[in-house]
């Protein structure tokens, strides 16, 4: 039997303040808003994800997150009656390795969810439409890089 993991990252995206709506989307204004949000971090996004950083470099808003993959496996396993370790083994067998599962999960779940949220949140969409991109980078709790993806204007068309 194929194990199909149902993991939905319920992300509470940080909205840029309404004051930015009335301003020109200059790099200075976007940077001020990003810095204001960054001062509130770290912030829990969902049960497995903590947003740890937000910076602006070269018209790219760079979001950093710590993601607890054990929690992802626990959630997915609980939906099909498996422990976190059993789920990890099952997915490793099914995909050939956990890294291959993570690649599949990012490509087929995570990137689409974040892209939809970024493209449909009015303040974020306006920033993207003004030539900015968003780079989402995920790390393990120990600081090891997991994955990253970028959202640009072409993703929102």
N, C-alpha and C positions, 0 to 999 in steps of 0.2 A: 504494500500500500504506500502510495506517495504521501509524504507529509507535506501539506501545504500550509505554510506559515501565514498567519493573519496578524500582521503587526501593523498597526496604524500609529504613526508618530503624530500625536496630537500636539501640534506646535502652537504656542501662543506667541505670535509674532509681535515684536516690539514696533509700535507705531510711532512715526515721527510726529511731533506735535503740530497742532493746527496752525501755530504761528508760522511754520515753514510754508504753509499753503499760500499765504499772502506775500511771501518774499520771492525774489528771484532765486532760482536753484544754483546759486554760486557755490563754488567749492567751500568757501568760508562758511556759508550758512549751513550747508549739509554737514560740514565738519563739526560745527558747534552743536548741532543736534546729536550727531554720533557720539561726541564727547560727553554730552549730558547723559545719554543712555549708558555709555560705558562706565560712568561713575556709579551706576546702580548694580553693576555686575559683581559677582556671579549671580545668575538668576535661573531657577529651575524652569525648564520649558515643559517637561513632562516627566513621568516616573523614571525615565532612563537617560534624560538629556539635560545638561546644564549649559547655558550660554555663558561663556567665560570671557569673551572679548569682542569688541567692535571698534574697528579703526577705519579710516579713510585714506587710501593711497591711490593716486592717479585715477581718480573718478571710479574707484572700486571700493564699495563698502565690504570690508572683510570681517565676517562673522566667525568666531571660534567657539566650538562646543566641546564639552567632554561628554562622551556617550558610554554608558555602562552596558556593554554587550551582554553581560550575564543577565541583566534585567530584561533585555530584549528576548533572550532565550527563555527566561522564566515566563514572560507573558505569552509568548508563542506556544511554549510547552503546556501551559495551563489550559489553553484552548483545545488541546488535543489529548489531554490526560498524561503528559510526560513531564518529568522533572527538567530543570534547566540543563543538566548534564546529558540526560537522555535526548533532549531536543538537539543539543549541540552535536552529539554523535550521529543522530539520524540525518541532520542536515549535512554534516561532513560526508557521510556515506552517499547521500543523494546527489550532492554537488561535486564531490571529489575532494573538497577541502572547505574549511570554514571561510578562507579568503575568497573562494569562488562563490560561496553563498553570499558573502557580504557584497561582492560585485553585483550579483544578480539583484539582491535586495535594494541596493542603492539605485541601480538602473531602473528597476521596475516598481519601486515604492517611494523611496525617500526623495529622490530628485523630483519626481512628478508632484509629490505633495508640497514640497517647499516652493517649487516653481509656480504651481497654481496659487498658493498663498501669496507669494511675492507679486505675481501678476494681477491678482484680484483685490489686493489691499490698496485702496485709492492713493494714499500718501506714498507708499512704496512704488506703485506703478508710475506715479508722476515723476519720481526720482529716476526710475529706469528710463522713462520716455525722454528725460532730459540728458541722456547719454551716460548715465552711471550704470555699473553692473554690480552684482552682489556675488561675493565668493563665500561659500559656506564650507568651512573646514572642520572636520570631526577628528577628535583625539580620544584615545583610551584614557581611563583615569590615571594611568602611570605616565601619561604624556606622549605615548607612542602615536604616530600618525595613523589614522584609519582610512579616511578618504576625503575628497573634496569635490565640489562641483560649482560651476558658475551659472548665474542667471543673468541673461542679457535681454535687450529689447527684442531681439529676434525670437527668443523663447516665449515671448508674450503675444506674439502675433496670432 
